[in-house]
Amino acid sequence: MDSPESTMQNGIRAVVFDMDGVLINSHPAHFAAWKAFLSGIGREVSDRELAYILEGRTRDEILRHLLGALAASDLHAYGKQKDAIFRGMEHQIEAVPGVLEFLKDLARAGIARAVATSASEIRTFSTIERMGLAEHFEAIITASDVTLGKPDPEVYQLACGRLGVLPNQALAFDDAPAGIQSARSAGMRCIGVSSNGLTRHLLEKGAEKVIANFVGLSFNALGPST
């Protein structure tokens, strides 16, 4: 087990993870599900336009972006349709390489762990359970817990609050520019995950560095803020 001195060395008492693209490699399935849903309602979109889904937005924000102003009833109905398509693709999703080993390393070091995602409560909890990750987190914050989604800092602030740490004692991992901005605005250090190919944008938003995955990463290797 790492000593208390190693925890104090980099000032980190907690690590908070986004879910999609960070804990799980779900972007290809989401991309396919959104395309299938939109095609089913007669809305054809280019891959470039659909890249908006990689920005860490909530489902309702994505629907409004792609379809314009929608009544609450339409948001609910369309959301259910898209989620039903996505559920049929969930078997394709795997954990991001190395993340389980990194979570275990954090636990051994006595570091608190949380999830802060823009995904819905139902999908988040079912996904975390199905992937065998639930036991590794002391707090899970979803779109249902906040008023404003990323890039607003609320989701990360709430995660820190539930873990009982100050934002400057916590490190976030996020793969979306909006998520990096959210964490940095909350006062946290943040490392980008480059699974969506947005490395330059993540650095521009304030990520101190960008990793491809968690393979070989350890708590002691995080070091102080750069």
C-alpha positions in Angstrom: 0.0 0.0 0.0 1.2 3.5 -0.8 2.2 5.6 2.2 0.4 8.7 3.4 3.4 10.7 2.3 2.8 9.6 -1.4 -0.8 10.9 -1.1 0.4 14.2 0.2 3.2 14.5 -2.4 0.8 15.1 -5.3 -2.0 16.5 -3.1 -4.6 14.1 -4.5 -7.2 12.7 -2.1 -9.8 11.7 -4.7 -10.1 10.8 -8.4 -13.3 11.4 -10.4 -14.0 9.7 -13.7 -16.3 10.6 -16.6 -18.0 7.4 -17.8 -18.4 7.2 -21.6 -15.0 7.1 -23.3 -13.1 7.1 -20.0 -14.3 4.1 -18.0 -16.0 2.3 -21.0 -15.3 2.4 -24.7 -18.8 3.3 -25.7 -18.4 6.0 -28.3 -18.6 3.7 -31.4 -21.9 2.1 -30.0 -23.3 5.6 -29.2 -22.4 6.9 -32.6 -24.1 3.9 -34.3 -27.2 4.2 -32.1 -27.6 7.9 -32.8 -27.3 7.4 -36.5 -29.8 4.5 -36.5 -32.3 6.5 -34.4 -32.0 9.6 -36.5 -32.4 7.6 -39.7 -35.5 6.0 -38.3 -37.2 9.4 -37.9 -36.1 10.5 -41.3 -33.2 12.7 -40.2 -29.9 12.0 -42.0 -26.8 13.6 -40.5 -23.1 13.6 -41.5 -20.5 12.1 -39.3 -19.1 15.6 -38.8 -22.4 16.9 -37.5 -22.9 13.9 -35.3 -19.5 14.5 -33.7 -21.4 16.8 -31.3 -22.3 13.7 -29.3 -18.6 13.3 -28.3 -18.6 16.7 -26.5 -19.9 15.4 -23.2 -23.4 16.8 -23.6 -26.6 15.4 -22.1 -29.0 13.4 -24.2 -31.6 16.2 -24.2 -28.9 18.7 -25.3 -27.9 16.4 -28.1 -31.6 16.0 -29.2 -32.1 19.7 -29.2 -28.9 20.3 -31.1 -29.8 17.9 -33.8 -33.6 18.3 -34.0 -34.2 21.9 -32.8 -36.6 23.0 -30.1 -38.6 20.0 -28.7 -41.4 19.7 -26.2 -40.6 17.8 -23.0 -42.8 14.9 -24.2 -40.9 14.6 -27.5 -37.6 14.7 -25.6 -38.7 11.8 -23.5 -40.1 9.8 -26.3 -37.1 10.3 -28.6 -34.8 9.6 -25.7 -36.4 6.3 -25.0 -36.2 5.3 -28.7 -32.5 6.1 -28.9 -31.8 4.3 -25.6 -33.6 1.2 -26.8 -31.4 1.1 -29.9 -28.3 1.6 -27.8 -29.2 -1.2 -25.4 -29.2 -3.6 -28.3 -25.5 -2.6 -28.9 -24.3 -2.8 -25.3 -22.8 -6.2 -25.7 -20.1 -4.5 -27.9 -18.9 -2.3 -25.1 -15.8 -3.1 -23.1 -13.9 -1.3 -20.3 -11.2 1.1 -21.4 -7.9 -0.8 -21.2 -6.2 -0.7 -17.8 -9.0 1.1 -16.0 -9.9 -1.7 -13.6 -6.2 -2.1 -12.6 -5.9 1.6 -12.0 -9.1 1.7 -9.9 -7.6 -1.1 -7.7 -4.4 0.8 -7.4 -6.2 3.9 -6.2 -8.1 1.8 -3.6 -4.8 0.4 -2.3 -3.5 4.0 -2.0 -6.6 5.1 0.0 -7.8 7.4 -2.8 -11.6 8.1 -2.9 -13.2 7.4 -6.3 -16.3 8.8 -8.0 -18.1 8.9 -11.4 -19.3 12.2 -12.8 -21.2 11.7 -16.1 -23.7 13.4 -18.3 -25.4 10.1 -18.9 -28.8 9.2 -17.4 -29.1 7.7 -13.9 -30.6 4.4 -15.2 -28.0 3.9 -17.9 -25.1 4.9 -15.7 -26.0 2.5 -12.9 -26.9 -0.4 -15.2 -23.6 0.1 -17.1 -21.4 0.3 -14.0 -23.0 -2.8 -12.6 -22.8 -4.8 -15.8 -19.2 -3.9 -16.3 -18.4 -5.0 -12.8 -17.2 -1.6 -11.7 -19.8 -0.5 -9.1 -17.8 -1.7 -6.1 -14.9 0.6 -7.0 -16.9 3.9 -6.5 -18.0 5.7 -3.4 -20.2 8.2 -5.3 -21.9 8.2 -8.7 -23.2 11.5 -10.1 -25.4 11.5 -13.2 -27.4 13.9 -15.3 -30.3 13.4 -12.8 -28.3 14.9 -10.0 -27.6 18.3 -11.5 -29.4 21.3 -12.9 -26.8 22.2 -15.5 -24.7 19.7 -17.5 -21.0 20.0 -18.5 -19.3 22.4 -19.2 -20.9 23.8 -16.0 -18.8 22.7 -13.0 -21.8 21.5 -11.0 -21.3 17.7 -11.7 -17.7 17.8 -10.6 -18.4 20.0 -7.6 -21.1 17.6 -6.4 -18.8 14.6 -6.8 -16.1 16.3 -4.7 -18.7 17.2 -2.1 -20.0 13.7 -1.8 -16.5 12.4 -1.4 -15.7 15.0 1.2 -12.8 16.6 -0.5 -12.0 20.1 -1.8 -11.8 20.4 -5.6 -8.1 21.2 -5.4 -7.6 17.9 -3.7 -9.2 16.0 -6.6 -8.2 14.9 -10.1 -10.6 14.3 -13.0 -10.4 12.1 -16.0 -12.5 13.2 -18.9 -12.5 12.7 -22.7 -14.7 15.7 -23.8 -13.7 19.3 -24.1 -16.9 20.2 -22.1 -15.9 17.8 -19.4 -12.3 19.2 -19.1 -13.8 22.7 -18.9 -16.3 21.5 -16.2 -13.5 20.0 -14.1 -11.2 22.9 -14.4 -14.0 25.4 -13.6 -14.7 23.4 -10.5 -11.1 24.0 -9.4 -9.8 20.4 -10.1 -6.7 19.1 -11.9 -7.8 17.2 -15.0 -6.2 14.6 -17.3 -7.7 14.0 -20.8 -8.4 10.6 -22.3 -7.9 10.6 -26.0 -10.2 7.8 -27.1 -12.3 10.3 -29.2 -9.3 11.9 -31.0 -9.7 15.3 -29.5 -6.3 15.6 -27.9 -5.6 19.1 -29.0 -9.0 20.4 -27.9 -8.6 18.7 -24.5 -5.2 20.4 -23.9 -6.7 23.7 -25.0 -9.5 23.4 -22.4 -7.0 22.8 -19.6 -6.0 19.2 -19.5 -2.5 18.9 -18.0 -1.8 16.0 -20.3 -3.7 13.4 -22.4 -3.5 9.6 -22.1 -4.7 7.0 -24.6 -5.8 4.6 -21.8 -4.9 3.6 -18.3 -2.5 0.7 -19.1 0.5 0.9 -16.8 -0.8 4.0 -15.0 -0.4 4.1 -11.2 -1.3 6.6 -8.5 2.3 7.3 -7.8 3.0 8.1 -11.4 0.4 11.0 -11.4 2.8 13.4 -9.7 2.1 17.0 -8.8 0.3 19.4 -11.0 2.4 20.6 -14.0 
